[in-house]
């Protein structure tokens, strides 16, 4: 049984905690959160932290968790500006670390995290959940195998209402804004499915203020050979429900994924009704956490979701920002590592 310490029990921390309840091979034994006393009294956590709150050790400071607990790995669900600091501390303590996306706010911090993992010889993985999402995985493998002929076009979109006024995510100096916090899901998926593009041309802006950051973006990725690839994202100060979509065109089929559909994915052929694939298996969070726990147990690098790929996802976002600000396409080699 993998003994897990979870650092940060906010919205995404609770999503991760839910996934651990589905695993036989791992269990949360300690939690670090500034609101530890408040959370300790929260009865709603009983179902997320079995066998109950009485079995959990609570800390306000994650450094105390790292120095006091006998753990096999940690799961970092802190605000983005704290990712690098906490991940490096965990790795230096000899613990494998799963860190929520995005990897960090700055490429220098991403590089420091990679260096810390290499020095400690412990697995580091960034939780880019689309790599473990069943529908997105079907799209990727279909392109790889040319199941429906040559891939012609991939268009990705996601959006939501701007996080609440009390959220740290509204401060781009803490979250990176929508372009880094929300859009990075599709940015990372593009490189996962297709590799790194040659160049990026992006348009977007800060609808409210520079302090809020880029909250709308449309990016086009140059893969040459007539392949059309784009991704767009929005945070909007309206009551927009969270949604995501993918439109993927092959020579012999059109795949449409839409979060408002059930099932999510529809496959259109030249004739007949659309296919509605019934994909079985766990949700993306559970898939990624199971994968990380196995890597941590073996002490092996997470090949499916490497730290370098997570770093380059941030680099691609930085290339998009540069393209927006320069008004021209940008070569990605300025921002990514091989």
C-alpha positions as CSV (number, residue, x, y, z in Angstrom):
1,X,0.0,0.0,0.0
2,X,1.4,3.4,-1.1
3,X,1.3,5.9,1.7
4,X,0.4,9.3,0.2
5,X,0.7,12.8,1.6
6,X,-1.6,15.3,-0.1
7,X,-0.5,18.9,-0.1
8,X,-3.4,21.3,-0.6
9,X,-7.0,20.2,-0.2
10,X,-8.8,22.7,-2.2
11,X,-11.0,22.0,-5.3
12,X,-8.4,20.0,-7.2
13,X,-7.1,18.4,-4.0
14,X,-10.5,17.0,-3.3
15,X,-10.8,15.7,-6.9
16,X,-7.5,13.9,-6.4
17,X,-8.6,12.6,-2.9
18,X,-11.7,11.2,-4.5
19,X,-9.5,9.2,-7.0
20,X,-7.4,7.7,-4.2
21,X,-10.6,6.2,-2.8
22,X,-10.9,4.1,-6.0
23,X,-7.4,2.6,-5.7
24,X,-6.5,-0.5,-3.8
25,X,-2.8,0.3,-4.0
26,X,-2.7,3.8,-2.4
27,X,-4.2,5.6,0.5
28,X,-3.9,9.2,1.8
29,X,-2.4,9.1,5.3
30,X,-1.5,12.8,5.8
31,X,-2.7,16.1,4.6
32,X,-1.0,19.5,4.6
33,X,-3.2,22.6,4.2
34,X,-3.2,26.1,5.8
35,X,-6.8,25.4,6.8
36,X,-5.9,22.1,8.6
37,X,-8.0,22.8,11.7
38,X,-11.1,23.8,9.7
39,X,-10.7,20.8,7.4
40,X,-10.2,18.4,10.3
41,X,-13.8,19.3,11.4
42,X,-15.3,19.0,7.9
43,X,-17.5,15.9,8.0
44,X,-17.8,15.9,4.2
45,X,-14.2,14.7,4.0
46,X,-15.0,11.4,5.6
47,X,-15.9,9.9,2.2
48,X,-12.7,11.2,0.7
49,X,-10.2,10.2,3.4
50,X,-11.1,6.7,4.4
51,X,-11.0,5.1,6.9
52,X,-12.0,8.5,8.3
53,X,-10.5,11.7,9.5
54,X,-9.2,10.1,12.7
55,X,-6.7,8.1,10.6
56,X,-5.2,11.2,8.9
57,X,-2.4,13.3,10.3
58,X,-2.9,17.0,9.6
59,X,-0.4,19.7,9.1
60,X,-0.7,23.4,8.3
61,X,2.8,23.5,6.8
62,X,3.7,21.0,4.1
63,X,7.4,21.2,5.3
64,X,6.3,19.6,8.6
65,X,4.5,16.9,6.6
66,X,7.7,16.2,4.6
67,X,9.9,16.0,7.7
68,X,7.6,14.1,10.0
69,X,5.7,11.5,8.0
70,X,6.7,8.1,6.6
71,X,5.4,8.5,3.1
72,X,5.9,6.8,-0.3
73,X,4.9,9.8,-2.4
74,X,3.2,13.2,-2.3
75,X,0.5,14.7,-4.4
76,X,0.8,18.5,-4.7
77,X,-2.4,20.4,-5.3
78,X,-1.3,23.9,-4.3
79,X,-1.8,27.1,-6.2
80,X,0.5,27.3,-9.2
81,X,2.9,29.9,-7.8
82,X,3.8,27.3,-5.1
83,X,4.3,24.3,-7.3
84,X,8.1,24.6,-7.8
85,X,8.9,25.3,-4.2
86,X,6.8,22.4,-2.9
87,X,7.9,19.9,-5.6
88,X,11.6,20.6,-5.1
89,X,11.2,20.3,-1.3
90,X,9.5,17.0,-1.7
91,X,12.1,15.6,-4.1
92,X,14.9,16.8,-1.9
93,X,13.2,14.9,0.9
94,X,13.5,11.8,-1.2
95,X,9.8,11.5,-2.2
96,X,8.3,11.0,-5.6
97,X,6.0,13.9,-6.4
98,X,2.8,14.3,-8.5
99,X,2.2,18.0,-9.1
100,X,-0.9,19.6,-10.5
101,X,-0.7,21.4,-13.8
102,X,0.6,23.8,-14.9
103,X,4.1,22.8,-13.9
104,X,5.1,26.3,-12.8
105,X,4.7,30.0,-13.8
106,X,8.2,30.4,-15.2
107,X,10.4,28.1,-17.4
108,X,13.2,28.7,-14.9
109,X,11.1,27.1,-12.2
110,X,10.2,24.2,-14.5
111,X,13.9,23.6,-15.2
112,X,14.7,23.7,-11.4
113,X,12.0,21.0,-10.8
114,X,13.5,18.8,-13.5
115,X,16.9,19.3,-12.1
116,X,15.7,18.4,-8.6
117,X,14.1,15.2,-9.8
118,X,17.2,14.2,-11.6
119,X,19.4,14.9,-8.6
120,X,17.1,13.0,-6.2
121,X,16.6,10.2,-8.8
122,X,12.9,10.2,-7.8
123,X,9.9,10.3,-10.2
124,X,8.3,13.7,-10.9
125,X,5.0,13.9,-12.8
126,X,2.8,16.8,-13.7
127,X,-0.9,16.0,-13.7
128,X,-1.8,16.8,-17.4
129,X,-5.0,14.8,-17.2
130,X,-6.0,14.9,-20.9
131,X,-3.2,12.4,-21.5
132,X,-5.2,9.9,-19.4
133,X,-8.7,10.9,-20.7
134,X,-10.3,8.0,-22.5
135,X,-11.9,10.0,-25.3
136,X,-8.9,12.1,-25.9
137,X,-6.8,8.9,-25.9
138,X,-9.0,7.4,-28.6
139,X,-8.5,10.5,-30.7
140,X,-4.8,10.4,-30.3
141,X,-4.4,6.7,-31.1
142,X,-6.7,7.0,-34.1
143,X,-4.4,9.6,-35.5
144,X,-1.3,7.5,-34.8
145,X,-2.8,4.4,-36.5
146,X,-4.4,6.4,-39.3
147,X,-7.5,4.4,-38.4
148,X,-9.7,6.8,-40.4
149,X,-7.1,7.8,-42.9
150,X,-4.8,10.8,-42.7
151,X,-5.5,13.4,-40.0
152,X,-6.5,16.7,-41.7
153,X,-7.6,19.0,-38.9
154,X,-7.8,19.2,-35.1
155,X,-9.6,22.1,-33.3
156,X,-9.8,22.2,-29.5
157,X,-11.8,24.6,-27.3
158,X,-12.5,25.0,-23.6
159,X,-14.0,27.8,-21.6
160,X,-15.8,28.8,-18.4
161,X,-16.9,31.6,-16.2
162,X,-14.0,33.5,-14.7
163,X,-13.2,32.0,-11.3
164,X,-14.9,33.6,-8.3
165,X,-13.7,37.0,-7.0
166,X,-12.2,35.2,-3.9
167,X,-10.0,32.9,-6.1
168,X,-6.3,33.3,-6.4
169,X,-6.7,32.2,-10.0
170,X,-7.9,35.7,-10.9
171,X,-4.4,37.1,-10.2
172,X,-2.2,36.2,-13.1
173,X,0.9,36.6,-10.9
174,X,-0.3,33.6,-8.9
175,X,-2.1,31.5,-11.6
176,X,-0.7,32.6,-15.0
177,X,-4.3,33.5,-16.0
178,X,-6.6,31.5,-18.3
179,X,-3.9,31.0,-20.9
180,X,-1.7,29.0,-18.5
181,X,-4.3,27.6,-16.0
182,X,-7.1,26.5,-18.4
183,X,-5.7,26.6,-22.0
184,X,-2.6,24.5,-21.1
185,X,-4.8,21.4,-21.1
186,X,-5.2,21.6,-24.8
187,X,-1.7,23.0,-25.4
188,X,-0.3,19.9,-23.7
189,X,-2.6,17.6,-25.6
190,X,-1.6,19.0,-28.9
191,X,2.1,18.1,-28.3
192,X,1.1,14.7,-26.8
193,X,-0.9,13.8,-29.8
194,X,1.2,15.4,-32.6
195,X,4.6,16.3,-31.1
196,X,6.0,19.8,-31.0
197,X,4.8,22.2,-33.7
198,X,7.3,24.2,-35.7
199,X,5.8,27.6,-34.9
200,X,2.8,29.2,-33.3
201,X,0.7,32.1,-34.2
202,X,-1.6,33.3,-31.4
203,X,-4.2,36.1,-30.9
204,X,-5.8,37.0,-27.6
205,X,-5.9,39.5,-24.9
206,X,-6.7,40.6,-21.3
207,X,-10.4,41.5,-21.4
208,X,-10.3,43.1,-17.9
209,X,-6.8,44.1,-16.9
210,X,-3.2,43.0,-17.2
211,X,-3.4,41.8,-13.6
212,X,-6.1,39.2,-14.6
213,X,-3.8,38.0,-17.5
214,X,-4.7,36.7,-20.9
215,X,-8.3,35.4,-20.6
216,X,-9.0,34.7,-24.2
217,X,-6.7,33.1,-26.8
218,X,-6.8,31.4,-30.1
219,X,-3.6,29.7,-31.2
220,X,-2.7,28.0,-34.5
221,X,0.1,25.4,-34.5
222,X,2.2,24.9,-37.6
223,X,2.8,21.2,-38.3
224,X,3.3,21.7,-42.1
225,X,1.9,19.4,-44.8
226,X,-1.5,21.0,-44.7
227,X,-2.5,19.8,-41.2
228,X,-4.7,22.4,-39.5
229,X,-4.4,22.5,-35.7
230,X,-5.8,25.1,-33.3
231,X,-6.8,25.6,-29.7
232,X,-8.9,28.3,-28.1
233,X,-9.8,29.1,-24.5
234,X,-11.9,31.7,-22.5
235,X,-12.5,32.9,-19.0
236,X,-15.5,35.2,-19.3
237,X,-17.2,37.4,-16.7
238,X,-20.6,35.9,-17.5
239,X,-22.4,32.8,-16.2
240,X,-20.8,30.5,-18.7
241,X,-20.7,26.9,-17.6
242,X,-17.5,25.0,-18.0
243,X,-17.3,23.2,-21.3
244,X,-14.8,21.6,-23.7
245,X,-14.9,20.4,-27.2
246,X,-12.8,18.8,-29.9
247,X,-13.5,18.6,-33.6
248,X,-11.1,16.3,-35.4
249,X,-11.3,15.6,-39.1
250,X,-9.7,12.6,-40.9
251,X,-9.9,11.6,-44.5
252,X,-12.6,9.1,-43.8
253,X,-14.3,10.3,-40.6
254,X,-15.1,13.3,-38.4
255,X,-14.8,12.9,-34.6
256,X,-16.7,15.3,-32.5
257,X,-16.3,15.5,-28.7
258,X,-18.5,17.8,-26.7
259,X,-18.9,18.0,-22.9
260,X,-22.6,18.7,-23.4
261,X,-23.1,15.3,-25.2
262,X,-23.7,11.9,-23.6
263,X,-21.7,10.0,-24.6
264,X,-19.0,12.7,-25.1
265,X,-17.7,11.4,-28.4
266,X,-19.4,10.9,-31.8
267,X,-17.8,9.5,-34.9
268,X,-19.3,10.5,-38.2
269,X,-18.7,8.5,-41.3
270,X,-19.7,9.1,-44.9
271,X,-23.0,7.3,-44.4
272,X,-25.2,6.1,-41.6
273,X,-25.8,7.4,-38.1
274,X,-22.9,8.5,-36.0
275,X,-21.1,5.9,-33.9
276,X,-21.4,6.5,-30.2
277,X,-18.4,4.6,-28.7
278,X,-19.0,3.5,-25.1
279,X,-15.6,3.8,-23.5
280,X,-15.0,1.8,-20.3
281,X,-12.6,2.5,-17.6
282,X,-11.9,5.1,-14.9
283,X,-11.9,8.8,-15.2
284,X,-8.8,10.7,-16.2
285,X,-7.8,11.8,-12.6
286,X,-8.0,8.2,-11.4
287,X,-6.1,7.0,-14.4
288,X,-3.3,9.5,-14.0
289,X,-3.0,8.9,-10.2
290,X,-2.8,5.2,-10.7
291,X,-0.1,5.6,-13.3
292,X,1.9,7.9,-11.0
293,X,1.6,5.6,-8.0
294,X,2.9,2.7,-10.1
295,X,5.8,4.8,-11.3
296,X,6.5,5.9,-7.7
297,X,6.3,2.3,-6.5
298,X,8.8,1.2,-9.1
299,X,11.0,4.3,-8.8
300,X,10.8,4.8,-12.5
301,X,10.4,7.9,-14.6
302,X,6.8,8.5,-15.9
303,X,7.3,7.9,-19.6
304,X,3.7,8.8,-20.6
305,X,3.9,12.2,-18.9
306,X,7.5,13.3,-18.6
307,X,8.6,16.4,-16.7
308,X,10.2,17.7,-19.9
309,X,6.8,17.5,-21.7
310,X,5.2,19.3,-18.9
311,X,7.9,22.0,-19.1
312,X,7.5,22.3,-22.8
313,X,3.7,22.7,-22.4
314,X,4.5,25.8,-20.4
315,X,7.1,26.8,-23.1
316,X,4.4,26.6,-25.8
317,X,2.1,28.9,-23.7
318,X,5.1,31.3,-23.4
319,X,5.4,31.1,-27.2
320,X,1.8,32.0,-27.6
321,X,2.1,35.0,-25.3
322,X,5.2,36.1,-27.3
323,X,3.2,35.7,-30.5
324,X,0.3,37.8,-29.2
325,X,2.6,40.5,-28.0
326,X,4.8,40.5,-31.2
327,X,1.9,40.1,-33.6
328,X,3.7,37.5,-35.6
329,X,4.3,33.7,-35.7
330,X,6.9,32.5,-33.2
331,X,9.4,29.7,-33.6
332,X,8.9,27.3,-30.7
333,X,12.6,26.5,-30.4
334,X,12.9,29.8,-28.6
335,X,10.8,28.4,-25.7
336,X,11.1,24.6,-25.7
337,X,13.8,22.0,-24.9
338,X,14.5,18.8,-26.6
